[in-house]
Amino acid sequence: MATIHVDGKDYEVDGSDNLLHACLSLGLDIPYFCWHPAMGSVGACRQCAVKQYKDADDTRGTLVMSCMAPVKDDAYISIEDDEAKDFRASVIEWLMTNHPHDCPVCEEGGHCHLQDMTVMTGHDRRRYRFAKRTHRNQNLGPFIGHEMNRCITCYRCVRFYKDYAGGEDLGAFGAHENIYFGRTTDGTLENEFSGNLTEVCPTGVFTDQTHSEHYTRKWDMQFAPSICHGCSSGCNISPGERYGDVRRIENRYNGEVNHYFLCDRGRFGYGYVNRADRPRQPVMRVDSDDERRDELLDVGGALDHSAERLKKAQRVIGIGSPRASLESNHVLRELVGAEHFSTGIAQQEYENLQLMLEIQREGALPTPSMREIEDHDAVIVLGEDLMQTAARVALAVRQAANGRAQDLAAEIGIPAWNANAVNTLAQGRQYPVFLATLTETRMDDLARERFHGSAEEIARLGFAVAHALDDSAPAVEGLDEATQTLVSTIAEALMTAERPLIISGGSMGSREVIQAAANLARALRQRDRRGSLTLVSGEANSTGLAMLGGHSLDWALDSLGEGDAVVVLENDLYARADAERVDRALGAAECVVCADHQSTPTWLRADIGLPVATFAEGDGTLVSHEGRAQRFFQVYDPSYYRPNDLTHESWRWLHALHTTMEARRVDWTQLDEVTEDCAEHHPQLAGIRDAAPSASFRIKGQKLAREPHRYSGRTAMRANISVSEPRAPQDADSAFTFSMEGYNGYAEPRSQVAFAWAPGWNSPQAWNKFQDEVGGHLTGSDPGNRLFEPEPDNRLEYFTAVPGRFEQRDDAWRVARLPHLFGSDEMSARAEPIQQRMSAPYVALSEGDARRLGVDVGTELTFTIGSHRLTLPLRISSELRDGVLGVPALPTMPAAVNHEWAHLGEETKA
Amino acid sequence: MEPSTRDASASSSYSLIASDQYPDDFVLSDEEREAIEQEKGHFENPRAASIEALKIVQKRRGWVPDGAIYAISNVLGIPSSDVEGVATFYSLIFRQPVGRHVILICDSSSCFLTDYEQLRDAFTRELGIGFGQTTEDNRFTLLPVCCLGACDRGPALMIDEDLHGPVDPGDVASLLEQYA
């Protein structure tokens, strides 16, 4: 700690910070542009100048850039000094000389850091009278809009894109006053984190193009704290809504999870919420004259019909979903009874989830938070293509590798925040990352060593490294020399590291790969190494469902028989199992009730459909792969804008259905009661109570506002429906109001922040005000509650089932699903901008196999996999091993084909 | 549209990862490629060879065409955006075609004091072009330069590799005669 004297007041600050960071953390306002809490200082923009004095007697002082000045104990500085103020005013004036001043038509306007800093600096008169330099803009793809004229040359975009996120196709071109940030040619920005440019850019050069389509100013949107449903990472998001449409997704700061950054699937994949073909009213399929027609129902009718049909059934089976909240799944489980409840997850995946859970609770090493992943000095990834399955984790792993730079700098006294000095010193040196995956990945540039092989081979590598670390771990027989050398290299790197991290997950569908990761963890622990283990699960609530427990989807499909009815919760069974099998199961059932928010094949097949809420229209709790229970809150009330919209949360529908069947009154009228009941019934989920404050939470007697206080047009926005303005919707389920009325400040600690705003801070940089120190944790603690103990039991013994070698066959290829960031998530794949980035279906073979078959890239090949027959263009990989057929995990591709054998179709052979 | 997988003929290895397809209408000569490879060998970090690589291409071609940016980035194994960043930073790396001879007239203080403006006007008159332009016969490109380190010889200028100065505005025509 150090004491600094700022404008005559004394403050205690962290001595390792720079002055800007320290002052902002104290809540003092200093304007800045190029500095970013996650990217450190470069001293480029000169905006954060302050006066620094030698001692208490020095009256002249010198101007310093506060972002480049280390905090010194007993330092005297002044922010308010006239010379410093004049300097800052002149800096912004010349930064603004070429700025087009097009705020009224600029999409950044209203949440613009440049606007905020201009106002803060008092620059309100324009004196520059000459021609401005102008640029030609580029088409950067469906996600990001480009308007270079607005640039103030802070370099944040390339520093994020290249240095932080490892992107390659955004650069800074030109020199002096003619600098251009863009690609070498027009084209889609390739990096998976390009969306963060919209927040990192302090002005409107990079804007969210999906937002453009239905633009609304930040102050006119309604927000709620939400959780991304795109994968199992549990990133915190802040969706903004207007007129019943989600308009954009902004990052929501959580110092333990995603902090400032999201992946592009999470940011741009929300379009499914707004789809015109979403079911908004209950529907019943009525058979008449050999025709099946849809009859729309009201709530009462839907409940009565469903209850009647379900009561007639001998047995009601419930199929839950890893994309639905714990509360909704719990209510379904209560409705059908535990013995009839399926999690809706396929057998193989479910068993692997249970295995991962066991390892996370009883294994040898703790599960790190996403933020903690950044703080490891050796990483081995077994089997998981992180960039496609949990992209935000891949970004965290990149920071772990780059952490070497800061540690090297620390050795010679360069502070971690001095970004240019740190990078120059490091010269690209990184901590070791070892990637063992099926084939090439989009994070290969990070890898010190790569290993490509089948699931068995990856597992064998993991088992072998564990054995190399600890003799008592089972040994692997018959490894070739190259693999043996790699095993030694990895073992040595893990032993040398202070904090090694092991990452694996379920996407390969291989039990052995996960077991190998557990053995690695145990071996490290046996050798007294600290370290961590991250196990990535599949979907937003896969880990939650595994903790809740139930049967697998296969059980449900196999058991459905005559006289049974089935209630399917937010789950498209056709996306998880073979169509024939699902058809057979649903066909056998007397009645299929489907609760979903999308018009999926399962919905279309159901006898009764109940329209339910997405994350935007309802609340609930999810458990991320790190075991963090997090609550997402309803963003808007759809019936306010669409009076016939009968969308309700699944738990509300299913509880009402339950009580209707039992002809009694409802027990639960608000979410907290369901959460409480779920926690009571499932001790392992007791911690979900603390995932978020209850509906009775108040600050200074007030609920929390979902809308900024400048929210406009409320009295008129429904005038097309009725000129009399109804009362704003009331929210019984949470501490938030559907209104600008309520607390929206930062002075009182809170962890659930719908939108970040503070006086003078309209941009995402307003998060500064909500953090204990800038870039640290939220003042009211970071949202969510970890359900795993910090230290697992270390009860698990070594797994001993070392798989044998991959048995390559002459006549068949083993199928391996290849996950895709854009396309493999069922919901975001329904969003239009994501669809533009989705790969066309293909099959992939190794270079050797392609040569053997005499086929080339693009050749149409036919394969049969079980009952499936695929005719698709070929892609070839030099990294894929022979004997494996890669099949992308895309919506139109068969789901349950992992590890099956594929045969070449007859016509191709000929 | 999704960019297609990198053309197999352009690279010896196949990848599933769709990446930008580089235009293949430009090929480095063997000589250029070798020279760049050699420069690359001099440095621990191949980035350090960027400027030399650009100079190698420019030396033989007079300027650096778009395709060369991608070709250099392939040889050095660094992103094309990095190569382009370097190429556009330096005003003497030409990213547009120039004439057979490039005239650089110094416009910094010493030369300014020794009547650079008259010299500039003489060139403009003689060639019928302004700064940044190339004569129609593709013989000369006229550019300003900030300092040639020849302050004792102001007003100074450089044509190709030759430094001239002090140059009398009246001698411009005869000076140009030396460059066909």
Interface residues (C-beta under 8 A of the other chain):
Chain A: K162 E168 D169 L170 G171 A172 F173 G174 A175 Y180 R183 T184 T185 G187 T188 E190 Q427 G428 T439 E440 T441 R442 L818 R837 M838 S839 A840 A844 E847 A850 D856 V857 R875 I876 S877 S878 E879 L880 G886
Chain B: E2 P3 T5 A8 S13 Y14 S15 L16 I17 A18 S19 D20 E44 N45 D66 I69 Y70 P79 S80 S81 D82 E84 G85 T88 F89 Y90 S91
